[in-house]
Amino acid sequence: MQDALSRLSSLRRPRLLVRAARIGAASYIRDKTLHRLLGYGNLPKPSAAILKLLDIEFVLNARRLSGDAGYTMARHIDVLIALMGEANLLRLSKTS
């Protein structure tokens, strides 16, 4: 099984989604965003959060590709922002 960062680096998404997420990742607030996306309770460690967020993102991307009427780009970008923010936290924790 791939680790969280290698799974994340293998994602290929449209430039517009990635660009919007990069802009949003600069102001990523972990507590607020993860509670909204994963539900309330104890926040998982960054690697576990990335794996959960990747599962959510996979479903959102499948909905985007299929043209599902329930797909919202804003939620997809929100999940991508969280993925980038958690990846940054994970990288920082590995260098410390």
ROSE-4610 file (N, C-alpha, C; in Angstrom, 1 decimal, always signed):
// ROSE-4610
residu = [M/M/M/Q/Q/Q/D/D/D/A/A/A/L/L/L/S/S/S/R/R/R/L/L/L/S/S/S/S/S/S/L/L/L/R/R/R/R/R/R/P/P/P/R/R/R/L/L/L/L/L/L/V/V/V/R/R/R/A/A/A/A/A/A/R/R/R/I/I/I/G/G/G/A/A/A/A/A/A/S/S/S/Y/Y/Y/I/I/I/R/R/R/D/D/D/K/K/K/T/T/T/L/L/L/H/H/H/R/R/R/L/L/L/L/L/L/G/G/G/Y/Y/Y/G/G/G/N/N/N/L/L/L/P/P/P/K/K/K/P/P/P/S/S/S/A/A/A/A/A/A/I/I/I/L/L/L/K/K/K/L/L/L/L/L/L/D/D/D/I/I/I/E/E/E/F/F/F/V/V/V/L/L/L/N/N/N/A/A/A/R/R/R/R/R/R/L/L/L/S/S/S/G/G/G/D/D/D/A/A/A/G/G/G/Y/Y/Y/T/T/T/M/M/M/A/A/A/R/R/R/H/H/H/I/I/I/D/D/D/V/V/V/L/L/L/I/I/I/A/A/A/L/L/L/M/M/M/G/G/G/E/E/E/A/A/A/N/N/N/L/L/L/L/L/L/R/R/R/L/L/L/S/S/S/K/K/K/T/T/T/S/S/S]
num = [1/1/1/2/2/2/3/3/3/4/4/4/5/5/5/6/6/6/7/7/7/8/8/8/9/9/9/10/10/10/11/11/11/12/12/12/13/13/13/14/14/14/15/15/15/16/16/16/17/17/17/18/18/18/19/19/19/20/20/20/21/21/21/22/22/22/23/23/23/24/24/24/25/25/25/26/26/26/27/27/27/28/28/28/29/29/29/30/30/30/31/31/31/32/32/32/33/33/33/34/34/34/35/35/35/36/36/36/37/37/37/38/38/38/39/39/39/40/40/40/41/41/41/42/42/42/43/43/43/44/44/44/45/45/45/46/46/46/47/47/47/48/48/48/49/49/49/50/50/50/51/51/51/52/52/52/53/53/53/54/54/54/55/55/55/56/56/56/57/57/57/58/58/58/59/59/59/60/60/60/61/61/61/62/62/62/63/63/63/64/64/64/65/65/65/66/66/66/67/67/67/68/68/68/69/69/69/70/70/70/71/71/71/72/72/72/73/73/73/74/74/74/75/75/75/76/76/76/77/77/77/78/78/78/79/79/79/80/80/80/81/81/81/82/82/82/83/83/83/84/84/84/85/85/85/86/86/86/87/87/87/88/88/88/89/89/89/90/90/90/91/91/91/92/92/92/93/93/93/94/94/94/95/95/95/96/96/96]
x = [+0.8/+0.0/+0.9/+0.5/+1.3/+1.0/+2.1/+1.9/+1.1/+0.7/-0.2/+0.4/+1.6/+2.2/+2.4/+2.7/+2.9/+1.5/+0.5/-0.8/-1.3/-0.9/-1.3/-0.6/+0.7/+1.5/+1.1/+0.4/+0.0/-1.4/-2.0/-3.2/-3.0/-3.9/-3.8/-5.2/-5.3/-6.5/-6.4/-7.5/-7.5/-6.7/-6.0/-5.2/-6.0/-7.2/-8.1/-8.4/-8.7/-8.9/-7.7/-6.5/-5.3/-4.8/-5.0/-4.6/-5.4/-6.7/-7.6/-7.3/-7.0/-6.6/-5.3/-4.4/-3.1/-3.3/-4.1/-4.4/-5.0/-6.0/-6.7/-5.8/-4.9/-4.0/-3.2/-2.9/-2.1/-2.8/-4.1/-4.9/-5.6/-5.0/-5.7/-5.7/-6.9/-7.1/-7.6/-6.7/-6.9/-8.1/-8.3/-9.4/-10.7/-10.9/-12.1/-12.4/-11.5/-11.7/-11.9/-11.1/-11.2/-12.5/-12.9/-14.2/-15.3/-15.3/-16.3/-16.4/-15.2/-15.1/-15.2/-14.6/-14.6/-15.5/-16.1/-17.0/-16.3/-17.1/-16.5/-16.0/-15.1/-14.5/-13.0/-12.2/-10.7/-10.2/-9.3/-8.8/-7.7/-7.7/-6.7/-5.3/-4.3/-3.0/-3.0/-2.0/-2.0/-2.1/-1.3/-1.3/-2.7/-3.3/-4.6/-5.7/-5.5/-6.4/-6.3/-5.1/-4.9/-5.6/-5.4/-6.1/-7.6/-8.2/-9.6/-10.0/-9.3/-9.6/-9.4/-8.5/-8.3/-9.5/-10.1/-11.3/-12.5/-12.6/-13.6/-13.4/-12.1/-11.8/-12.0/-11.7/-12.0/-13.4/-14.3/-15.8/-16.2/-15.6/-15.9/-15.5/-14.3/-13.7/-14.6/-15.0/-15.8/-17.1/-17.7/-18.9/-18.7/-17.5/-17.2/-17.1/-16.4/-16.2/-17.5/-18.4/-19.6/-20.7/-20.4/-21.4/-22.5/-22.3/-23.3/-23.9/-25.2/-25.8/-25.5/-25.2/-24.9/-23.4/-22.6/-21.2/-21.1/-20.3/-20.0/-18.5/-18.1/-16.7/-16.2/-17.0/-16.5/-16.1/-16.9/-16.5/-15.3/-15.2/-14.0/-12.7/-12.8/-11.7/-11.4/-12.4/-12.2/-11.5/-11.8/-11.1/-9.7/-9.5/-8.1/-7.3/-7.9/-7.2/-6.7/-7.6/-7.3/-6.2/-6.3/-5.2/-3.9/-3.8/-2.5/-2.1/-3.0/-2.6/-2.1/-2.8/-2.3/-1.0/-0.8/+0.5/+1.6/+1.4/+2.4/+2.7/+1.7/+1.9/+2.7/+2.4/+3.1/+4.5/+4.8/+6.2/+7.0/+6.3/+7.0/+7.3/+6.4/+6.6/+7.7/+7.9/+8.9/+10.3/+10.4/+11.7/+12.1/+11.2/+11.5/+12.1]
y = [-1.2/+0.0/+1.2/+2.2/+3.4/+4.3/+5.0/+6.0/+7.2/+8.0/+9.1/+10.1/+10.5/+11.5/+10.9/+9.7/+9.1/+9.0/+8.6/+8.6/+10.0/+10.9/+12.3/+12.8/+12.5/+13.0/+12.3/+11.2/+10.5/+11.1/+12.0/+12.6/+13.4/+13.4/+14.2/+14.9/+16.2/+16.9/+18.1/+18.6/+19.8/+21.0/+21.7/+22.9/+23.9/+24.1/+25.1/+24.7/+23.4/+22.9/+23.0/+22.6/+22.6/+24.1/+24.9/+26.3/+27.0/+26.8/+27.3/+26.7/+25.5/+24.8/+25.4/+25.6/+26.2/+27.5/+28.3/+29.7/+29.5/+28.6/+28.5/+27.8/+27.0/+26.3/+27.3/+28.5/+29.5/+29.9/+29.8/+30.2/+29.1/+27.9/+26.7/+26.7/+26.5/+26.4/+25.0/+24.2/+22.8/+22.5/+23.0/+22.7/+23.0/+24.1/+24.5/+23.6/+23.5/+22.8/+21.3/+20.6/+19.2/+18.8/+19.7/+19.4/+19.5/+20.4/+20.6/+19.4/+18.9/+17.8/+16.4/+16.2/+14.9/+14.7/+15.7/+15.6/+16.0/+16.2/+16.6/+15.4/+15.7/+14.7/+15.0/+14.0/+14.2/+14.3/+15.2/+15.3/+14.2/+13.6/+12.6/+13.2/+12.4/+12.9/+13.2/+14.0/+14.4/+13.2/+12.2/+11.0/+10.4/+10.2/+9.6/+10.5/+11.8/+12.8/+12.8/+12.7/+12.6/+11.4/+10.3/+9.1/+9.2/+9.8/+10.0/+11.0/+12.1/+13.1/+12.6/+11.7/+11.1/+10.3/+9.5/+8.8/+9.7/+10.8/+11.8/+12.4/+12.7/+13.4/+12.4/+11.1/+10.1/+10.1/+10.1/+10.2/+11.4/+12.6/+13.8/+13.9/+13.3/+13.3/+12.4/+11.3/+10.4/+11.1/+11.9/+12.6/+13.7/+14.3/+15.4/+14.8/+13.7/+13.0/+12.5/+12.1/+11.5/+12.6/+13.8/+14.9/+14.9/+14.3/+14.2/+15.6/+15.7/+17.0/+17.4/+16.5/+16.8/+17.2/+17.2/+17.6/+19.1/+19.5/+20.9/+21.1/+22.0/+22.4/+23.0/+23.8/+24.4/+23.3/+22.3/+21.2/+20.5/+20.3/+19.6/+20.4/+21.7/+22.6/+22.6/+22.6/+22.6/+21.3/+20.2/+19.0/+19.0/+19.5/+19.7/+20.6/+21.7/+22.6/+21.9/+21.1/+20.3/+19.3/+18.7/+17.7/+18.4/+19.6/+20.3/+20.8/+21.2/+21.7/+20.6/+19.4/+18.3/+17.7/+17.8/+17.3/+18.2/+19.5/+20.5/+20.2/+19.9/+19.6/+18.3/+17.3/+16.0/+16.2/+16.9/+17.2/+17.9/+18.9/+19.6/+18.7/+17.8/+16.9/+15.9/+15.5/+14.6/+15.2/+16.5/+17.2/+17.6/+17.6/+18.1/+17.0]
z = [+0.0/+0.0/+0.0/-0.8/-0.9/+0.4/+0.8/+1.9/+1.4/+2.4/+2.1/+1.1/+1.2/+0.3/-1.1/-1.2/-2.6/-3.3/-2.5/-3.1/-3.6/-2.8/-3.1/-4.3/-4.4/-5.5/-6.9/-6.8/-8.0/-8.6/-7.9/-8.3/-9.6/-10.5/-11.7/-11.9/-11.6/-11.7/-12.6/-13.1/-14.0/-13.3/-14.1/-13.6/-12.8/-13.3/-12.6/-11.1/-10.9/-9.6/-8.7/-9.3/-8.5/-8.2/-9.2/-9.0/-7.9/-7.9/-6.9/-5.5/-5.5/-4.2/-3.7/-4.5/-4.1/-3.4/-4.1/-3.5/-2.1/-2.0/-0.8/+0.3/-0.1/+0.9/+1.7/+1.1/+1.8/+3.1/+3.2/+4.4/+5.0/+4.9/+5.4/+7.0/+7.5/+9.0/+9.3/+9.8/+10.0/+10.8/+12.0/+12.9/+12.2/+11.6/+11.0/+9.8/+8.9/+7.6/+7.9/+8.7/+8.9/+9.6/+10.6/+11.2/+10.2/+9.3/+8.3/+7.4/+7.0/+6.0/+6.6/+7.7/+8.3/+9.5/+9.9/+11.1/+12.4/+13.4/+14.7/+15.4/+16.4/+17.2/+17.2/+17.6/+17.6/+16.2/+15.9/+14.6/+14.4/+13.2/+13.0/+12.7/+12.8/+12.4/+10.9/+10.4/+9.0/+8.0/+8.3/+7.4/+7.3/+8.4/+8.4/+7.8/+8.1/+7.5/+5.9/+5.4/+4.0/+3.4/+4.0/+3.5/+3.5/+4.5/+4.5/+3.5/+3.3/+2.4/+0.9/+0.7/-0.6/-1.0/+0.0/-0.3/-0.7/+0.0/-0.3/-1.7/-2.0/-3.2/-4.4/-4.2/-5.2/-5.6/-4.7/-5.0/-5.7/-5.2/-5.9/-7.3/-7.5/-8.9/-9.8/-9.3/-10.1/-10.4/-9.5/-9.8/-10.8/-10.7/-11.7/-13.1/-13.2/-14.5/-15.1/-14.3/-14.8/-15.1/-14.7/-14.9/-13.9/-12.8/-11.8/-11.4/-11.3/-11.0/-9.6/-8.7/-7.3/-7.0/-8.1/-7.9/-7.7/-6.7/-6.5/-6.5/-7.4/-7.6/-6.3/-5.6/-4.4/-3.3/-3.2/-2.2/-2.7/-3.9/-4.5/-4.2/-4.4/-4.1/-2.6/-1.8/-0.4/+0.1/-0.5/-0.1/-0.6/-1.8/-2.3/-1.5/-1.0/-0.1/+1.2/+1.7/+2.9/+2.7/+1.5/+1.2/+1.1/+0.4/+0.3/+1.7/+2.5/+3.9/+4.7/+4.7/+5.5/+4.9/+3.6/+3.1/+3.6/+3.6/+4.1/+5.6/+6.4/+7.8/+7.9/+7.1/+7.2/+6.8/+5.8/+5.3/+6.4/+7.0/+8.1/+9.3/+9.6/+10.8/+10.5/+9.3/+8.9/+8.9/+8.7/+8.7/+10.1/+11.0/+12.4/+13.2]
